[in-house]
Structures are given as C-alpha cells and as structure tokens.
Amino acid sequence: MKEKFSALTRNPVKALLLFMGCAACFWTLQCSLLQNHLGLDILETISWGAQGEWGHFKHPPLSGWLGYLFSLLSGHSDWSLYLAAQLCLMIGAWHVYKVARLFLDEYSSVTAALLLFFLFYYNPSETKFSTYFVEIALSPVTTYFFFKSLMQKKIYLWIIFGFCCGLGLLNKYTAGLLFIGFLIIFFANAEYRKQIFSWGPWIAIAVFLAVIAPHIRWLFQNDFACFRHVGNRIHEEQPWHIPFLALSSALYPFVVQIVVLTIASIPGIRKRIREKVRRDVLIPALILTLIPNIFFVLLTLCGNGIVMMWFCTVESWTGLASVALFPFRIDEGIFRRIYLMLVILTLCLFVGTTVDLLAKPRLRIHTEPKDLIAHVDAFWKTKSKEPVSVVVGDQWEATFCENYMPGRPPACPLTDPVSIRLHRDLIREKGALLIGSPEEFTDFLREFGHPEIEFTEFRIEFQTRIGKKKSKRLQVAYLPPQGQL
C-alpha cells in the first residue's frame, strides 16, 4: 500500500485527477442517497433556466441555463445537479493548476490546486449547484486564457478569452472585479502593455460585448432587475460583527494553506532547498485575490451587507499565492504529506457529514417530494380539472413544486417580480396554485382583484434514515382564473 501511494505521488497530475474524481463520486453519491430533494439554491437555478430568459430576478442567466440543461439531460434526476457542482470544482481546480503550470514546476502547480480543497467552499457544506459554483469554474478558466493569450499572442486565444469574459459576466456581476485585476496586471507589465497596439485585446473586447449584448438589452426591458436586487442585498442591515467576519473570510485561506505547507515541510526541514519568493506569480495571484477581498471588506465597513458566498471565487488564487510565498522547494516528500493530509481530512468530512445527514432531520433536505406533492395535487384536483398552471408562493415551496410536480408548472416566488411579470397573463387566464402563509399574499391578491381566498392547511412529515420524524404545517389555496372571480 505504501509503495502504491508513493508511486501515485511521483505523478502529481495523476494524483490530482484521482483525488478530484474520487471526491466528486463520493459527494455526489452522499447527496443523492441521503438528501431526499434538491436544495433551495439548486431549485431556484433550475426554475430560472426553465424560463429561457436572458436574465432573472437575482442574477444574469448562465447558471440557470446550465442548471436546467443538466437537469433536462438526466431526465430531471437530482444526482445530475450534485454532479454538476462537483464538475465545477474540478474544472476550477484543474485550471488553477494550468495557470500555475505556466510559471511553476509540476509539484508546485498541483499543490496550488490541491490546497483549495482544504477550504470551506471546496467541501461538502456548500455542495449545491448555483451561480457561485459556475463562478468557481469560470474564473480560473478565464484567467488561464488571459495569461495564455498574453504569452502566445494568438488571435484565437484572445477570442476564447473574450468569450470566457462574456460568460463570466452572464453568470455573475462580480466577474467585473476579476476584470479589474486583469487590467491592473496588463498595464503593470511592460511586455503585456505593448500588446495594447495589437489586434488581440480589441478583438477580445468585441467578442465580450457581443456575448453580453442580449443580456444588456434584457436589463433595459426589465428595469435592471438584477442590479436592483444586488443593491437591495448590499443595503440590508447587518450585524455589528459582519466586517470582522468578512475580514476573517479574506484572511483564513492563507492561514490554512500556510499552516498545511508548514506542517508538510517540518520533517527534514534543515535539509530543505530554499526558494526565493516567486514575485512573477505572487503579485498576479494577490491582485486577483485582494481586489475583490478589499472591495467586500470596504462594503461592510461602510455599513452594507454582503453574502459570504461572494468570497468563494476569491479563494481560487490563494493556493497559488501561498505556494509562491513558500520559502522551500515543494518536492515529492512535501507533496506526499500534503496529499495524505487532504485524503484524511476528506475522509473525516465524509464520515462527519454522513452522520449529520443520517441523524438530524431538516425540512429542506429530508422531505420526501412524493409526500408533499401528493397533498398539493390532491388539493388542486378538488378545485380544477385542468393541470396546475402556475405555482405562486414562498421561494422554496414554489420551486419545489415546479421541480417535482407532474407537468412541471412554472414557479412564481412572491419575492420575484420578474417571474410574476413573465407569467401574469397565464395566471389571469388559468389561475394558480398558492402555497405559503396567507399574510404573504396580501399584495399579490390585491394586484389580481382582491378575491376572497380560503387557505387549506396540511402537515407533511420528514425524517432521516435513522432519525425521529418531524412535521411541518403548510397552507395552499386556489386562485381561480380572472373570469371566474
């Protein structure tokens, strides 16, 4: 066993691919077997993609399109979305390795990628396909083609780079912070700066604008809904400790990774070959990391709220920065110890999260879709002979019904003005299923004519494989077509 492990770590790229492949299989299986339905973020993403629009209430359209595509190709099976999240992590880590390989040796490059899996966002606590996971994949891919274009100066690489930038913005607006980093790196390097007079960068800009043009048009048509949502999130009230939490989120990846590197280098440290700080690697990695970090921390210091998931892509370059700062050459011995620590950590996390999923029942993890849908479907059939046309209500309940009900009726969360506007005529013509607390529907019912709506209550039970049963009260109502009010 020891000889096989040593043979594996003598081929670091093979070791990286094997770890990522095994981890992806383990987490996909765990989620598929121990979670009875998809989480809210995934359900929202699929619902947005089903609309086929160039934008959504919260984000640009790309993550929705991809989520719906994965769901569609698998016959709307849950496992495909868990696998999609893992593929995003693999693609992102692989391209961190590819970027590092442009500057560093193989052991150092693979280490820069593996160090990411010691961090929060690369582990199962956030294994849910969403715009953040697409960003984790796209950011390193775009960065790879940025440096590749600058080094090889080929037009087709600049076209790919511009296309990737367009996809990045179609996924999430925080990609703009990455673009600022690219501009600083470009203008700070004399060799790179000379290419401003070549066709490549300008062609990349043209491709980028062509890719995002339909979304810009959609924004004008929909009153800049995504920007208003981002603005609302930023201006939400925040607890006093959020600036400290944001600063900790910015610093902790470096602390974790440097500790891992230090522990791995302790055996035989006196014989270690010292290395100079790789400034050509460190400076770009810090630029791409610190610009968004500083921006997010400053937002909190100004009294604005942020979402901690915004930090996930920032962490992509922390492994590369830590390796560039490391004062010793990363040889086979150091790499072997890092790999072993990562395998042990991953196994411990797998066991711990499996026990948690088996023992602690949660409504939004352990509800059986067939149980909830049976109640809702039975209620609807007492009111109408037609299939459910639209589901209006709480985000989780509405998107849950869309994903698991026969016919997949579109969801209109009450907090989503874009979806309601998109389906307003259908609601007036064919009515809707309402699900949620009656007080949540006051404004919605006023818009649709103040009908007297009576809500019906039912309870659903949920439990883990070995845990006790719990129950939750849900309420549904029937909104008849406009002509029947």
N, C-alpha and C positions, 0 to 999 in steps of 0.2 A: 504493500500500500504506500509506504513511504517512498519507494522508488518510482511508483507511478505518479505520485504527487510531484516529486522532483522533476520528472520528465515533463509533466504538464507545465510547470512554472519556467522551464527552459524555453518554452514557446509562449511568450506573454500574450500575443494576439489570440492564439487558440484558447488560452486560459480565460481571457476577457469574454470571448464569444460563448464559451462553455458556461461561464457563470451567468451571463445575461440570459442565455437560453433556458437554463435550469430555473433561474429565479422567475422568469416570465411564466413558465409552465406551472411552477408551484403556486404563485399568487393567483394565476387565472383559475386553477383548479380549486384553490381555497375559496375564492369569492363565489365561484359557480356552485360549489357544493354546500356552502354554509350561509350564503345570503340568498334569501328567497326572492328577492327582486332587486332591480337596479336602484341606485341612489338618486336623490333629487337632481344633482348636477347633471347626471347622465340622462335622466328622463327629460329634463329641460332641453338639453342639447339635441336629443333625437326629435323632440317636438318642433324646435326651431328649424331643423333640417327638413322636416316633412313639409314645411310651408313653401320651400323653394324660393325664398325671398333673398334679396341682396343685403339684408341686414335684419337684426332682431332688436328686441327691447333693450337688451343688455350689451350685446357685442356685435361686431361685424359677422358675416355669415359662415366663414370657413369651417369652424369647429362643428357647427350644426350640420353642414353638408356632409362632412366626413363621418360624424356620428350616425347620421341616418343611413349613409351608404354602408357602413359596417353592419348595422342592424338589418338592413334590407338584404344584403348578400348572404347573411346567415339565417334567413327566414325569421328575422326578429327574435333571435335567441340571445339571451343575456350574456352568455360567455364571450360573444364576439366583442362586446364593449369592454369587458375586463381585459381581454387580449389586446385590444386597441390601445388601452392605456399603457400596457407593458411594451408594446411595439414603439410607442412614442419615447419611452425612457431609453429603450435600446438604440433607437435611431439617434437620439440626442447624445448619449454617451459615446456611441461609435464615432460621431463627427467631432466630439471633443478630442477623442484620440487622433482623428485625422488632422485636425488643426494643430495639435501638439506635434504630430509627426513631421509637419513642415519645418519645425525648428529643433526638435529634440530627438534623442535616441529612442529605440523601441520600448525599453523598460520604463523610462521616464514618461513616455506618452501614454502607455497603457495605465500606469499608475495614476496619471492625471484624470483618466476616465473612471477608474475603479474607486478613487477617493469619493466620488459623488455618491456612491451607494452607501456610504456611512451617514448620509444626511437625511433629514426628515422627509423632504419631498420625493426622494427616490425610494421610499419604503412604504409598506402597505397601509399605513394610516391615511394615506391620500390616494389609494388606488382606485381612482374613478375618472373615466374619460371625460374631459371637458376642455374648454379653451386653454386652460393652463397647461395641460399635457401636450396639446398641439404646439404650444409655445415652447415647451421644453425640447421638442423635436426640431422645430423650425429655426430657432435661434442659432444653435450650433451649425446646422446645415448652411444657413445664410452666411455665417461667419467664415465657414470653410471656403465657400465660393468667393467671398470678399478677398481673402488673402491669396487664394489660388489665382484670381483674376489679376491682382496686383503683381504677382510673381511671374506669371506666364504671359500676361498681356495679350490674351487671345479673345477675339470678339465673342465667340460662342460662350466663353466663361462669363463675360460681362452680361450677356443676355440671360444666362441662368441666374446670375446674381440679382439682376433687376427683377426677374420673375419671383425669386425667393423673397425679396424685399416686399413685393406686392402681396404675396401670400401671407407674409408676416403681419402686414397691416390689415389684411382681410380677416385675420384671426383675432388680433387684439391690438388696441391702440398703443399699449406700452412698447410695442416694437419700435415706436419712434425714438425711445430712449436708446435703443441699440443703434439706430441710425446716427444719432448724435455722436456716439462712441466711434462709429466708422469714420465720420467726418473729421474728428479730432485726430485719429490715427493717420488718416490720409494726409492731412495738411501738416502734421508734425514730423513726418518723414520726408526728407528731401527727395529720395528716389521715387517714392509714391507720388509726391506732389507734382512731379514733372508730367505725370500722365493726365493731368487736367487738360492738356493740349492735344490729347489723342481722342479717338472716337469712342473708345470703350466706356468710360464713365458716363458719357452723354447718352449712349445707346441704352445703358442700364437704367438711367433716369427715365428715358422714354418708355421702356418696357414696364417699369414700375408704375408710371402714370396710366398706361393703358390697362394694366391689371386692376387698378383701384378705381378707375373711372366709373364703372357701373355702380359701385357702392357709393361714391360721392353723389351721383345722381339720385340714388335711393335716399340718401340723407336729406337732400333738399325736398324730396317728395314726402318725407315722413317727419318733418320738423326736427331733424337732428336728434332723433330719439336716443341713440346710443350716447351721444355727448351729454344729454340731459341726465341720463342715468348715472354716468360717471361723475358728473357734477354733484348729483344728489348724494352719492356714496361718499365723496370727499367731504362734503359739508355736514355729514351726520355728526351728531355729538359723540364724543369719545371719552372713555375713562381716563383719569389722570395719568395712568401708568403706560398708556399706549406708546408715547415717544421712547420710553425705556425698552419696551417690547420690540419696537421697530429697530432700535439700535442693536439690541441683542440679536435679532434676526439677521442683521447685516454682518455682525462680527462672528457669530458662533460657527459658521462653516470653516473659517480659517483656524479657529481654535481646535475644533475637532480634527481637522486634517493634519495640522501641525503636530498634534499630540500623537496621532496614528503614525506619522512618519518618524517621530522621535522614538517611540516605543520600538518600532521595527528596526531602528538603527543602533539601539543600545548594545546588543551582543557584538563584540568585536569592534567597538566604536574607536578604539585607539588606532586600529589599522585601516580605518576608513579613508578613502581617497576624497580629499576636499575639492569642492567645486566652487567657482565664482558664481555670484548671482547672475542669472541669465536676464539681463535687462531687456534684451530684444523680445523676450517672452513675457516677462513680468509686467512691463509697462502697458502693453496692449491688454493683457488679462485684467489688470487693475482698472484701466479705463473702462472696459466693458462691464466691470463689476461695480465700481464705485459711483459711476454717473447715476444709474437708477437707484442705488442704495442711498446716496446723498439726497436725491430728489424725494424719495419716500420718507426719509427721516425728517427733512425740512417740512414736508407737508404736515407731519404730526406735530412738529414744534410750532407750526402756525395755527394749531388748533383744529386741523382737519383730520377726518378719519381715513383709514386705509384698510385694505384687505390683506391679511398676512400672506395669502397665496400669491400676491404680487411679487414676492421675493423669490419665487421658485426658479424663474429663469436666470435671475441674477447669480444663482449658485453655480451655474454651468461652468463658469471660468474660475471658480475658487480653487478647484483641484489643480488647474494649470498654474495659477499664481503660487500656490503652496509648493509645488514641485520646483518652480523657478527660484523660489526663495531658499529651498532646502540646501544646506551647506555641504552635503555629501553626495557623491555619485550614487544613484539608485542602481544597485547591482542585483543579481539573481537572489541573493540572500535576503536583502531588504524587501524585494518584491514578493518572495515566498511568504515572509511573515505577514505582510500586508494582506496578501490573498487569504492566508489562513485565518487572520482576524476577521476578515469580511465574511468568510464562509461561516465561522462560528456565530458572528453577530446575526447573520441572516437566518440561520437555523433557530437561534433563540427567539428572534422576532416571529418566525413562522409558528413556533410552538406557542408563544405567548398570545399572539393574535388568534390562533385557532382555539385556545382555551377560552378566550374572551368571547368569541363568536358562538361558542358552544354553550356558555354559561349565562350570558347576560342578554336577555331578550330586549329588542328595540323595535318599535313600531315601524320605523323606516328601513329596517333590514330584514326582519323576520315575519312580516305579514305575508301570508300566502295570497298571491294575486287572485286565484280562483275563488277564495272566500269573499274577498271584498267585492269582486266583480259580480259574483252570484247575487249578493244583496242589491247592488246597484241595478243590475239587469232585471231582476225580478220586480223592483220598484218601477222601472221605466215601462215594463210591459203592462202594468196596471193603468198606465196613462196614455200610451200610444201604441199603435200597431206598426209604426214606422221604426227603422233603426235609429239609434241615438245620433243626432245630427252634430251637436257641439257639446262639449263639457266645459262649464264655467265654474270657477271656484278657486280654492287655495292652490298654490303652485304645485305642491306635491300631489295632492289628491286629483287635480285635473289632469296633470301629465301622466300620473299613474293609470288613470282610466283610459287615456288615449293609447298608451303603450300596450295595455293588456286586455282591453275590451274587443270583442269581435267587431270588425269593420274599422277599428282604429279611428274613432271620431276625433276631430281636431280639438285640442285643449286651448282654452282662453283663460289663463290666470287673471284674476281680478286686478293684479298689480301690473299687468302687461297691456298698455294701451295700444301697442302695435297689433297684437293678436286680436284684440276686441274690434279694432277698426277693420282688420282684414276680414273678420267673419261676421260683421254686424248685419249685413243683408241676409246671410244664411240663418242667423238667429231669429231675425224678424219673420223670415219665411217659414222656417221649420221648427222653431222653438229650440229649447236647450235643456240639458240636464244641469241642475245647480247642485254643487256639493261643497259643504262647508258650514260655518256658523251663520245663521240668518242675518246677524248685525253687519256682517261683512258685505252684504249685497245691497245695502241701502242706496248708494249712488248708482249702482248698476241698474236696479229695478226702477229707479226714478227715470233714468235715460230711456228705458223700454216701456214706459207708460204707467208706472205705479200699479202694477197688477197686485191683487191680493194673493200672495203666495204662501202656501202652507208647507212647512218642512216636516219630513218624516225622519224619525230617529232609528238607528240600528247600532248594534255593537259588533265589532269584529275582535276575534281573539288572535293572539300571536304568541309564539314561543320558539325557543331554540330547540336543538335536538335533545338536550338533556335538562333544560331549564323549566321553570314553572310557567304556566300560562298567564298572560296578562290580557287585558281587554281595553278597547278604546271606543268612545262614542263618536259616531259620525252622523251627519244630517244631510239629507238630499231633498230636492224639490223639483217640480216640473214647471218649466216656463213654456206655456203654450205658444204656438205661432201668433203673430201680431193680429191676424184676422179673427182669432178666437178669444181675444181678451175682452 
